[in-house]
């Protein structure tokens, strides 16, 4: 196996990643069209009671949604196909190993066969297209906001920064907890498979490992939930700020109501891919740990 995670990604799925990337390029530009259509519906069709224009813009909005949904379905289906293919490849590789070949004990072998191969396969499938799609969506919407109404757009972008900082601070701790948990789970699996004793000493050893896994998982989940709650609070504050700043500009006749509506929708459309990017960063950090352990098993 390749010593680096992305080296392995390119080794097992280079052609699929190119096709997936091209499909992704068709998806993210469509995220801008609903925002502009919302703005035009409110500012022109509704404001001027233009029923025909309202119906025309509504029909165009529906067509964009259908096209976007269809492309996303194709993209997601292809991602799952890649993930299952890589998972199958890893499982075949570990099954064909001799019991002592490469120093892979039974506990590690069972862990890779059951869960770790699926995690690696799932990450390989999304490793390039997911950050490409989400980053493209965020940048496109941010640019649209800054062009249409720079002040409100700047307020929206500023409120994305705290979430990025919070994840950056929490992730190194989550990585250490993840590595420790994987190591202890493998130790428990190997201990149960190797140890033929049926006495109190065996039970005590296993209980100690189970308790250690429980403690590691709780610490991991508590930190992850705390980060998620903070990010949700920041998202709410961002929406409130857009409403207040945009409302003040509208009262001063310096902006349009349709822009406020479109920007609130755009901010929510932007925070979702930002969350996905932050989650991807967490997965990337965790997966580097997990892939390293899997690659070591095949070394």
Secondary structure as UniProt FT lines:
FT   HELIX           5..28
FT   HELIX           30..40
FT   HELIX           41..46
FT   TURN            47..49
FT   HELIX           51..95
FT   TURN            99..100
FT   HELIX           101..103
FT   HELIX           106..111
FT   HELIX           112..116
FT   HELIX           117..126
FT   TURN            127..128
FT   HELIX           129..148
FT   HELIX           150..158
FT   TURN            159..160
FT   HELIX           161..194
FT   HELIX           200..251
FT   TURN            252..253
FT   HELIX           257..298
//
